[in-house]
């Protein structure tokens, strides 16, 4: 089921797929929107992300696309909007924000990253009014069948295979215990719940103790600050209880920074964020200024690694070399542009992966179609992808080449 995805060539999942079409190579980002849009763009692409507090990487990826292709407000191609931080209580606002993009007569593709609740309803409304608009969803937080029915393509970090691979990585990093931190809303999301179950089984198989802890939902009354403060206050007791050779993992981006801060202070282990990135939690936790390195992922990785190692985190803390959230915004926007222009097919696995390769030079991806656990059917418009884990002070763990045992494909 797995396909090795490298910049030099991919295996085509279906014989009927068209050959991969390489997108144009990335040029240096223009200094301003006017430079990127010297002529009026023939069509627009909408990008919907959270704000900096809920998903900075996705938002920065949108800014990179504006720098490359220009702001629609100034004659360029990209129109970027954000959904509210309190999206669970403001789903109507989220829906209207996404649907509002479709009212633009030049709109030809819409990318939502992350696809929070309300995305499927918004896509359904757009589909009824404007069936020719390409709808692309990253990291959907709704029922998989809903998003698969509403979107042309849905993309997820491979939370099925990562359920095993993160535990394997934790073992390689010396962990004796793995603590999974989440809350009921996230555990109601099929892929996150499935990943947790796989993690628990993998811990049994690999000789690691599995522990499940509950934290407040940032969408609850305590908000993001309260949820972050909970992690800061609970971590000392957790590390004392489970020991320093414990790998901690949380399912929420906003809670990653305080978790990393305490992991570093207390000498515990952190494999990788839920949506991995060198800037997911690390800059805030370690006080790293990355303004001069913005958008230069090798430079970002190097600077973060230098700081983490100097703080005593060598071999104990990891991530992906390239931000998943940032790259997904770029890759889906690039894919949408090429599909609209007719140089790529929306049904081509290889075409989509070529866009991920374009924005992650030197990185190797693995991916597969999503497998429905009930029907046993592969969903060819739902793609699961992952990179290797990069451990600061050690380098890549080689997890992208590991074979996930078949038994984990049967877990529900």
C-alpha positions in Angstrom: 0.0 0.0 0.0 3.0 2.3 0.5 4.7 4.1 -2.3 8.1 5.7 -1.9 7.9 9.3 -3.0 11.2 10.9 -4.0 12.2 13.8 -6.1 13.8 11.6 -8.7 10.6 9.6 -9.4 7.6 7.9 -7.9 5.7 4.6 -8.5 2.3 5.2 -10.1 -0.4 3.7 -7.9 -2.8 2.9 -10.8 -1.8 1.9 -14.3 -4.5 4.2 -15.8 -3.0 7.3 -14.2 -1.3 9.8 -16.5 2.5 10.2 -16.1 3.7 12.7 -13.6 4.0 16.2 -14.9 6.8 18.2 -13.3 5.7 21.7 -12.1 7.8 24.6 -12.9 10.9 25.0 -10.6 10.6 27.4 -7.8 12.0 30.8 -8.4 13.1 33.3 -5.8 10.1 35.0 -4.1 9.5 38.5 -5.4 10.1 41.4 -3.1 6.4 42.4 -3.1 3.0 41.5 -4.4 3.3 44.0 -7.3 6.4 42.3 -8.6 4.7 38.9 -8.5 1.7 40.3 -10.4 3.1 42.5 -13.1 0.1 41.4 -15.2 -3.5 40.6 -14.1 -3.8 36.9 -13.1 -6.1 35.0 -15.4 -7.7 33.2 -12.4 -7.7 33.2 -8.6 -6.9 30.5 -5.9 -8.3 30.9 -2.5 -6.4 29.8 0.6 -8.1 29.4 4.0 -6.0 29.0 7.1 -6.2 29.5 10.8 -4.6 32.5 12.5 -1.0 32.5 13.9 -2.3 31.3 17.3 -4.0 28.2 15.8 -1.7 27.3 12.9 1.2 29.6 12.1 2.8 27.2 9.6 -0.3 27.0 7.4 -0.7 30.8 7.4 3.0 31.4 6.6 2.7 29.0 3.7 -0.1 31.1 2.4 2.1 34.2 2.7 4.8 32.4 0.7 2.3 31.7 -2.1 1.2 35.3 -2.1 4.9 36.3 -2.4 5.3 33.9 -5.3 2.1 34.4 -7.3 0.8 37.8 -6.0 -2.1 39.0 -3.9 -5.5 38.9 -5.8 -6.2 42.4 -4.3 -3.3 43.7 -6.4 -3.9 41.8 -9.6 -2.2 38.6 -8.4 -3.5 35.0 -8.1 -3.9 34.4 -4.4 -6.7 35.4 -2.1 -6.0 34.5 1.6 -8.6 34.5 4.4 -8.6 33.0 7.9 -11.2 31.2 9.9 -11.9 32.3 13.5 -9.8 31.0 16.4 -12.9 29.8 18.2 -14.0 27.8 15.1 -16.0 25.2 17.0 -18.4 27.9 18.3 -18.3 29.9 15.1 -18.8 27.3 12.5 -21.3 29.5 10.6 -18.5 32.1 10.3 -16.1 29.5 9.1 -18.5 28.3 6.5 -19.4 31.8 5.2 -15.6 32.6 5.1 -14.9 29.6 2.8 -18.1 30.0 0.7 -17.4 33.7 0.3 -14.3 33.0 -1.7 -16.4 31.3 -4.4 -18.3 34.5 -5.1 -15.2 35.8 -6.9 -15.9 35.2 -10.6 -12.2 34.4 -11.2 -12.0 31.8 -8.4 -11.0 28.4 -9.8 -9.5 26.6 -6.8 -9.8 26.7 -3.0 -7.4 25.3 -0.5 -8.4 24.9 3.2 -5.6 24.1 5.7 -6.4 22.9 8.3 -9.9 21.7 7.3 -11.7 22.4 10.5 -15.4 21.5 11.2 -17.6 23.4 8.7 -15.3 22.7 5.7 -17.4 19.9 4.3 -20.6 22.0 4.6 -18.9 24.9 2.9 -17.5 22.7 0.1 -21.0 21.2 -0.5 -22.5 24.7 -0.8 -19.8 25.7 -3.3 -20.2 22.5 -5.3 -23.9 23.2 -5.7 -23.3 26.8 -6.9 -19.9 26.5 -8.7 -19.2 22.9 -9.7 -16.1 23.9 -11.7 -14.1 25.2 -8.6 -11.4 22.7 -7.5 -11.8 22.0 -3.7 -8.7 20.8 -1.8 -8.7 20.0 1.9 -5.7 19.4 4.2 -5.8 17.8 7.6 -9.6 17.4 7.8 -11.1 17.4 11.2 -14.5 15.9 10.2 -15.7 12.4 9.4 -13.6 11.0 6.6 -16.6 10.0 4.4 -17.9 13.6 4.6 -14.7 15.3 3.5 -14.1 12.6 0.8 -17.6 13.3 -0.6 -17.2 17.1 -0.5 -13.6 17.6 -1.6 -11.8 16.8 -4.9 -8.7 15.9 -2.9 -8.2 15.5 0.9 -4.6 15.2 2.3 -3.6 14.0 5.7 -0.3 13.4 7.5 -0.3 9.6 7.6 -1.7 9.2 11.1 -2.2 5.5 10.4 1.4 4.5 9.7 2.7 7.2 12.0 0.9 5.5 14.9 3.4 2.8 14.6 6.4 4.8 13.3 6.3 7.4 16.2 6.4 4.6 18.7 9.3 3.0 16.8 11.1 6.4 16.8 10.5 6.8 20.5 12.1 3.4 21.1 15.1 4.4 19.0 15.4 7.6 21.1 15.4 5.6 24.3 11.9 6.0 25.6 10.5 3.5 28.1 7.1 5.2 28.3 4.9 7.1 25.8 2.3 9.6 27.0 -0.5 10.5 24.6 -2.2 13.8 25.5 -5.5 14.8 23.9 -9.2 15.7 24.6 -12.6 14.3 23.6 -13.1 16.5 20.5 -9.9 15.3 18.9 -10.6 11.7 19.9 -13.9 11.9 18.0 -11.8 12.5 14.8 -11.5 9.1 13.1 -7.9 9.2 12.1 -6.7 10.7 15.4 -8.6 8.0 17.4 -7.2 5.3 15.1 -3.7 6.6 15.4 -4.0 6.5 19.2 -5.2 2.9 19.1 -2.3 1.9 16.9 0.1 3.7 19.2 -1.2 1.7 22.1 -0.8 -1.6 20.3 2.7 -0.6 19.0 3.8 0.2 22.5 2.8 -3.4 23.6 4.7 -4.9 20.7 7.8 -2.7 21.2 8.0 -3.0 25.0 7.0 0.5 25.8 4.4 1.5 28.4 1.5 3.5 26.9 -0.3 6.2 29.0 -3.3 8.3 27.9 -3.7 11.7 29.6 -6.4 14.3 29.1 -5.9 18.0 28.7 -8.4 20.9 28.2 -9.6 21.6 24.7 -8.4 25.0 23.5 -11.9 25.4 22.0 -13.5 25.1 25.5 -14.2 27.9 27.9 -10.6 28.0 29.1 -9.4 28.9 25.6 -5.9 28.6 24.2 -4.2 30.3 27.2 -5.9 28.0 29.7 -5.1 24.9 27.7 -1.5 25.9 27.4 -1.2 26.8 31.1 -2.6 23.4 32.0 0.3 21.7 30.1 2.9 24.0 31.8 1.5 23.1 35.2 1.0 19.4 34.7 4.3 18.4 33.0 6.5 18.5 36.2 4.2 16.0 37.9 3.9 13.8 34.8 7.7 13.6 34.4 8.1 12.8 38.0 5.5 10.1 37.7 6.6 8.5 34.5 10.3 9.3 34.5 12.6 11.3 32.1 12.8 8.4 29.6 9.2 9.3 28.6 8.2 10.5 25.2 5.3 13.1 25.4 3.0 13.7 22.5 0.0 16.0 22.2 -2.6 16.2 19.5 -3.1 20.0 19.6 -0.8 22.5 17.9 -1.4 25.3 20.5 -0.3 22.9 23.3 2.9 21.9 21.5 4.9 25.0 22.6 4.4 24.6 26.4 4.9 20.9 26.1 8.3 21.4 24.4 9.3 24.0 26.9 8.8 21.6 29.8 10.3 18.6 28.0 13.5 20.7 27.5 13.5 21.9 31.1 12.8 18.5 32.6 14.9 16.3 30.3 12.1 14.2 28.8 11.7 13.0 25.2 9.7 14.5 22.3 9.5 12.6 19.0 7.7 15.1 16.8 4.7 17.4 16.7 1.2 16.3 15.6 1.7 18.4 12.4 5.5 18.2 12.3 7.7 21.3 11.6 10.9 22.9 12.9 8.9 25.9 13.8 6.0 24.1 15.4 6.5 25.0 19.1 10.3 25.2 19.0 10.9 28.9 18.4 8.5 29.9 21.2 9.7 27.2 23.6 13.4 28.0 23.1 13.2 31.8 22.3 14.6 31.4 18.8 14.4 34.3 16.4 13.9 33.0 12.9 13.0 36.3 11.2 16.1 36.2 9.0 15.6 32.6 8.1 11.9 32.8 7.3 10.9 30.4 4.5 14.5 28.9 4.3 13.8 25.5 5.9 17.4 24.1 5.9 18.5 27.3 7.6 15.6 27.1 10.1 16.4 23.5 10.9 20.0 24.2 11.4 19.3 27.2 13.8 16.7 25.3 15.8 19.0 22.3 16.0 21.9 24.4 17.3 19.7 25.9 20.0 18.1 22.5 21.1 21.5 20.8 21.3 23.0 23.7 23.3 20.0 23.3 25.7 20.8 19.7 26.3 18.1 18.2 24.0 20.5 16.3 21.7 19.0 12.9 20.8 15.9 13.7 22.8 13.8 16.0 20.6 12.7 15.7 16.9 10.5 17.0 14.1 10.3 16.9 10.3 12.9 18.8 8.3 10.2 20.7 6.5 7.0 21.9 8.0 4.0 19.8 7.0 1.5 22.6 7.4 3.6 25.1 5.5 4.4 22.6 2.7 0.8 21.4 2.4 -0.4 25.0 1.8 2.3 25.4 -0.9 1.9 22.0 -2.5 -1.9 22.1 -2.7 -1.9 25.6 -4.1 0.7 24.6 -6.7 -1.3 21.5 -7.5 -4.5 23.5 -7.9 -2.8 26.0 -10.1 -1.4 23.3 -12.4 -4.8 21.4 -12.5 -6.6 24.6 -13.5 -4.0 25.3 -16.2 -4.3 21.8 -17.5 -0.7 20.7 -16.9 -1.7 18.2 -14.2 -4.6 15.9 -13.5 -6.6 16.1 -10.3 -6.7 12.3 -10.2 -2.9 11.8 -10.4 -1.2 10.6 -7.3 2.2 11.4 -8.8 1.3 14.9 -9.9 0.3 15.8 -6.4 3.4 14.3 -4.9 5.5 16.2 -7.5 4.2 19.4 -5.9 5.3 18.2 -2.4 8.7 17.4 -3.8 9.0 20.8 -5.4 8.8 22.6 -2.0 10.9 20.1 0.0 14.2 19.6 -1.9 16.2 16.7 -0.5 13.3 15.3 1.5 11.9 11.8 0.9 8.1 11.2 1.3 6.1 8.1 1.7 2.5 8.0 1.0 -0.6 5.9 0.3 -4.3 6.1 -0.4 -6.5 6.1 2.7 -7.9 2.6 3.4 -11.4 2.6 4.7 -11.4 0.2 7.7 -15.0 -0.8 7.2 -15.3 -1.5 3.5 -11.6 -2.3 2.8 -11.7 0.2 -0.1 -8.9 2.5 -0.9 -10.1 6.1 -1.3 -8.2 7.5 -4.2 -9.1 11.1 -3.5 -7.8 10.9 0.1 -4.0 10.7 0.3 -1.8 10.0 3.4 1.8 11.3 3.5 4.7 11.5 5.9 8.4 12.4 6.1 11.2 10.8 8.1 11.7 11.9 11.7 14.7 14.2 12.2 16.3 14.1 15.7 18.3 17.1 16.7 21.9 16.1 17.3 21.4 12.7 15.5 19.9 13.4 12.1 17.3 11.3 10.3 16.1 8.1 12.0 15.4 6.3 8.7 11.7 5.8 9.6 10.6 6.6 6.0 12.2 3.3 5.0 10.7 1.2 7.8 8.1 -1.3 6.9 4.9 -1.0 9.0 3.7 -4.5 9.9 0.5 -5.6 8.2 -1.3 -6.1 11.6 -1.6 -2.4 12.1 -3.7 -2.1 9.0 -6.4 -4.2 10.7 -6.7 -2.1 13.9 -9.8 0.0 14.2 
